[in-house]
């Protein structure tokens, strides 16, 4: 994580940075280019994001990089998908990923994970960060970001 003082970081328009958000490649560059419309996060207390927040988004591909690429982004919309029961097949794969499926299908896989062709592949990507229990407990949210620098 970069060394950033959230309280004192301000851009030319006096916008206060509310939080840090680390995003790995290729998703960091896809958001920066406008090809990825929204970032999916659990609705955990850590990610209680509000419209109008300014977020310092940094590339966390290299976990110990003290000087990563970054940009500022304004939260323009937050769509929430409450947790609901997750159904797993006997092999542990998702039959219904609950709130994750709701988010991916409503927002569109191409908007959340450009280049990902199937719901199964999208589930696999998000399952790196969210267990079935977390999906049920927290639900998911699609955070729309507008790059402002």
Secondary structure as GFF3:
##gff-version 3
##sequence-region A 1 149
A	DSSP	beta_strand	17	23	.	.	.	ID=ss1
A	DSSP	alpha_helix	27	33	.	.	.	ID=ss2
A	DSSP	beta_strand	38	42	.	.	.	ID=ss3
A	DSSP	three_ten_helix	45	47	.	.	.	ID=ss4
A	DSSP	beta_strand	54	59	.	.	.	ID=ss5
A	DSSP	beta_strand	70	81	.	.	.	ID=ss6
A	DSSP	beta_strand	87	88	.	.	.	ID=ss7
A	DSSP	beta_strand	94	96	.	.	.	ID=ss8
A	DSSP	alpha_helix	99	107	.	.	.	ID=ss9
A	DSSP	alpha_helix	109	112	.	.	.	ID=ss10
A	DSSP	alpha_helix	119	126	.	.	.	ID=ss11
A	DSSP	alpha_helix	132	138	.	.	.	ID=ss12
A	DSSP	beta_strand	140	147	.	.	.	ID=ss13
###
